[in-house]
Amino acid sequence: MNDLFNALLDMSRLDAGVLVPFVSEFPVDQLLRRIEMTFADAAREKDLRLRVVANGAWIRSDFILLERILLNLVSNAVRYTEAGGIVVGCRRRAGGLRIEVWDSGIGIPEDQQRSIFGEFYQLSTVRRDRRSGPRSWARDCRPPLPTS
């Protein structure tokens, strides 16, 4: 709950222009490994497979803010996935690097997928049909730095 509150405060500060992102260059793998270490035990306790795919790319972003976004997404994936697993990885797309979180959880109705990124929006507690398949969350990071 503390992480959610801090994330909401950060978003409010960003919107108000009070919080200025500290943009730096870092290997995306550094972030991915922290996510893996944070959620490995929680996933194992629920008998879920957590797979974090290594990636040698470097990105330019605010490490802490990006980490908070991923912590929120993976936390929700672990919380709402009852069986199966979660995959966290990156793909190069349209001149950028896309960080994706895939899970076999209950999913989000198509008509609400855009709304969930609004402030204080929450889905109803109605459970969706598990046969709807895996869902994906993604965060674009631009521009990617060249990899050697």
N, C-alpha and C positions, 0 to 999 in steps of 0.2 A: 504494500500500500504506500509505503514511503517513496519508493521509486516512481510510482505513478504520480504522486503528488509533486515530486521534484520535476518530473517531465512536464507536467502541466504548468508549473511555475516557469520553467525554462521557455516553453512555447509562448506563454503570456509575455515574458520579458523580451523574447525575440520580436513578437508582434508590436510591442511598445517601443522597440528600438533601444531598450535599456541594456539588453544582453547583446554584446557584439561577439559573433563567432570568432574563435581563434583558429584560423585556417593554417594547416601545416601539411606537409607531405609525409606519408607513412605507408608501410607495406600493409595491404589489406589483410594479409595473413595474421598480423599482430592483433587486429580486431577480432578476426574469426576465431582465433585460439582462445581469446578471453571469453567469447560467447560460449564456446565449447566447454571450457572449464567451469563456467557459471552454471550451466544447465545439465551437465552430464549426470550428476547424482539424481536430480529431480526426474529426468527422463527414465533413468534406470529404475527408480522407485515405482514408476507407473508401468514398467515393462515396455517402454517405448524405445525405438531405435532412434538415436540422434546421430546424424552424419553431418559433419562439417567438412566441406570440400576445400582443400588447400588451394591457394592461388598466389602466384608470384608477382601480381601486379602491385604497383604503387598508386595511391590515390591522393587527391588534394581535398581535404575536408576538415571540419572541426571534429577531432577524434572523440571528444567527450559527448558532444551532441549526437553524433552518428551512433556511438555506442549505446546511448540511451534509447534511440529509436529502435535499434536491433534488440536490445534487452526487452523492450516492450513487446515487439513482434514475436520473439522466441518465447517469452514468458506466456503470452496468450496461446501460442501454438502448443506448448506443454500443457497448459491448463485445460484447453478445450479439445485435446486429442485423447481419445479413450483407448485406441488400439492403433497399431501400425507404427508410424514414425514421423520424423521431422528431418528435413534436409536444408542446410544453409550453405549457400555457395554464390559464386559470381559468374556473370556472362558478359562478354563484350557485346554491346549493342549501340549502333548509330553513333560511333565515336566516343562512347562512354563505357563505363563499367556499371553493371546493374547487379546489386546485391539482392539475392532472392531468398525467401524463407518459404519452403513448401511443407505442408503437413497433410495428414490424412484425417484431420479433425472434421467437425460438423459442417464447416463451410459457412458462407454468408450468402443470403439470397441475392441474386443478380441485381435486383432493383434497389438494393441497399449498399452495394459495393462502393459507390462514390461517396455516399453519406458518411461512412464510418470515419473518414478523415476530417470531418468537421469537428469543431470544438464541442466537447461534452456529449457526443453522440454515442448511444449504446443500443445494441440490438435488443429486441425483445428476448425473453428467456425461452421462447419456443424452440425446441430441438428440431434440426433439419434432418432429412433423410440421409443416412450415412452412405447410401449408394450414389450420392451426388459427386463423389470422386474427390481427389485432392484439391486443395486450394493453394494459392500462391500470394505472397506479399512481396513487393519489391521496392527498392529504394535506388534511384539513380544517383550516381556520383559522377560529376563532370568537373573538369576534363580529366581523363586518365593520363597518367604519366607513362611515357614509353618504357617498356620492359626490355632488358638486355638479354 
